[in-house]
Every structure is written in C-alpha cells, then in structure tokens.
Amino acid sequence: MSTSALSTSIPPWGASRLAPYPTTVRRPHTTVTVDAVTQLGVFRDHSGQVVEMGKHGTSSGTETSTTTNSDSRNDQGHDQDSSQD
C-alpha cells in the first residue's frame, strides 16, 4: 500500500455515528452522601443545605408455582401479582 493511499484513508466507522451531546440539565444538588443511620442518600446544594429530591414509591411482588398433573409429566404454570404505593 502506498503512502498516498494511507493519507486518504476512510475514517473509522464509529466516527459517522457521533452526535452532539444532548442538552444538559442543572440539578439542584451538588453532593450526595449516605446517611449512616437510615442508609439513604442525602442531597445537598452548593451551600451545604439539604435538598429534597422528591419521593418515590416502593413495590413488592409474589410468584406462586402451580402443578396441575402430578402423576406423569408435570403441567406447570405460575401466578404473579404485584403492588405499588
């Protein structure tokens, strides 16, 4: 391969996939630490004041296995349910 062929080489395939970064959003907190007692994140602003970051719910679920034929080949299924607050 000649040196002129190397200088006009094709750019890497990933370069054509590059795009500008999306617009960033400034968050109201500057640091996050973990409270030793509650094990929850504590968000603080630039002056050290605690910032409320909103609430989130919790959820739980159960799954029960069922067998409808136990004499030869099992015909199995399952039930699921969940709750969220």
C-alpha positions as MATLAB code, in Angstrom:
seq = 'MSTSALSTSIPPWGASRLAPYPTTVRRPHTTVTVDAVTQLGVFRDHSGQVVEMGKHGTSSGTETSTTTNSDSRNDQGHDQDSSQD';
ca = [
       0.000    0.000    0.000;
       1.419    3.388   -0.887;
       1.714    6.335    1.484;
      -0.739    8.361   -0.622;
      -3.368    5.667   -0.045;
      -2.818    5.905    3.716;
      -3.288    9.694    3.769;
      -6.709    9.405    2.075;
      -7.939    6.507    4.197;
     -11.529    6.115    5.277;
     -12.349    7.382    8.794;
     -13.254    4.787   11.445;
     -16.827    3.505   11.141;
     -17.757    4.838   14.590;
     -16.929    8.425   13.603;
     -20.007    8.568   11.373;
     -22.172    7.615   14.365;
     -21.070   10.542   16.554;
     -23.639   13.164   17.509;
     -23.604   16.205   19.786;
     -24.268   15.613   23.460;
     -27.897   16.208   24.464;
     -28.777   19.369   26.334;
     -27.771   19.044   29.962;
     -29.996   19.924   32.890;
     -28.599   21.550   36.012;
     -29.675   19.630   39.112;
     -30.346   21.450   42.380;
     -27.811   19.372   44.325;
     -24.038   19.353   44.259;
     -23.196   16.423   46.546;
     -24.804   13.176   47.638;
     -23.792   11.327   50.788;
     -25.246    8.290   52.571;
     -26.800    8.822   55.994;
     -25.176    6.288   58.345;
     -28.391    5.632   60.297;
     -31.025    5.442   57.536;
     -28.720    4.319   54.700;
     -30.498    6.821   52.434;
     -28.920    9.356   50.111;
     -28.723   12.924   51.398;
     -28.598   15.546   48.645;
     -27.003   18.911   49.463;
     -26.796   22.141   47.466;
     -23.692   24.300   46.948;
     -24.154   25.932   50.383;
     -24.489   22.613   52.244;
     -28.255   22.789   52.760;
     -30.255   19.554   52.328;
     -32.256   19.499   49.078;
     -35.486   17.469   48.850;
     -35.277   15.350   45.699;
     -38.857   14.084   45.774;
     -40.433   10.844   46.853;
     -40.579    7.504   45.128;
     -42.812    4.524   45.729;
     -41.989    1.024   46.730;
     -43.273   -2.177   45.216;
     -43.418   -5.844   46.076;
     -44.423   -8.957   44.226;
     -45.065  -12.654   44.724;
     -44.944  -15.610   42.381;
     -46.532  -18.983   43.052;
     -45.705  -22.125   41.106;
     -48.651  -24.397   40.294;
     -48.755  -28.067   39.249;
     -51.926  -29.483   37.682;
     -50.805  -33.018   36.846;
     -48.604  -34.901   39.305;
     -48.908  -38.481   38.004;
     -46.636  -38.353   34.927;
     -45.338  -35.290   33.138;
     -45.996  -32.201   35.178;
     -48.098  -29.461   33.643;
     -46.756  -26.422   35.405;
     -47.704  -22.794   35.439;
     -47.346  -19.868   37.760;
     -49.256  -16.899   39.108;
     -47.864  -13.436   39.709;
     -49.130  -10.371   41.489;
     -47.624   -7.058   42.495;
     -48.492   -3.985   44.484;
     -47.075   -0.492   44.447;
     -47.595    2.510   46.673;
];
